[in-house]
Amino acid sequence: MYADRKYYETGYLLGRSPVIPEDIYPYWEKQAERVLNQYTLSRLVADFNLITDEVKDCTCELAELLYQADTVSQKAAEQGGGLLSSYSNDGQSGTYDLSRSIYTEDGKAKKIREVIFRYLENTGLLYCGI
């Protein structure tokens, strides 16, 4: 693991409440590792000495992002598969427009890149070629 549950709670959250439930944290941490391995060309797998606090923090933030995106996607599917764009019923109304949200596939991909570059841009772990 790049960032175990203990690091997630003490090193990353620093006293804040966990976003990811304890029993499923390993799954989402592993998903974050897979994303990081794509962006770092598996450099972290090849050399665990490269796993710094920046990598651990990045892993934790990515795990939360992936978990939250999946949770929203599941809720949308439970509501009929589509995202409610508006409704009005007896004085209640609501609108959901996730077109620019991190919870769409394009939005999630953009946010993933943003998180990875924020943490790892100056580490030499990312591909710098053309």
Residue, then its C-alpha position, 0 to 999 in steps of 0.5 A: m500500500y502506498a498509504d495505509r489506513k493509519y496514514y490516511e487518518t493521521g498523516y493526511l486527514l490530521g484529525r478531520s473525519p474520514v470520507i472513506p469507511e474503514d472497511i472499504y478503504p483498502y479497495w479505494e486505496k488500491q484504485a488510487e494506486r492504479v491511477l498513480n501507476q499509470y501517471t508515473l509509468s509504474r516507477l513507484v512499484a519499481d522503487f518503494n523508496l520513491i513513496t514520499d509523503e507527497v505520494k501518500d497524500c496524493t494517494c489519499e486524495l485520489a482514493e477519496l475522489l474515486y470513492q465520492a465519484d462512485t458513490v454519486s454514480q451509484k445514487a444516480a443509477e438508483q434514481g433511474g439511471g439519469l441525473l435529475s435536471s429539475y423537478s417541481n412538486d407541491g412547493q418543492s423543487g430541485t435541480y441537479d446539473l453535474s455537467r461540469s462536475i467531478y462526478t462525470e467521467d470527463g470531470k473525474a479525469k480532469k480532477i484526477r490530473e489536477v490532483i496528481f500534478r498538484y502533488l507530483e509535478n516537481t518530483g520527477l515521477l511524471y512523464c516529461g516527454i513529448 
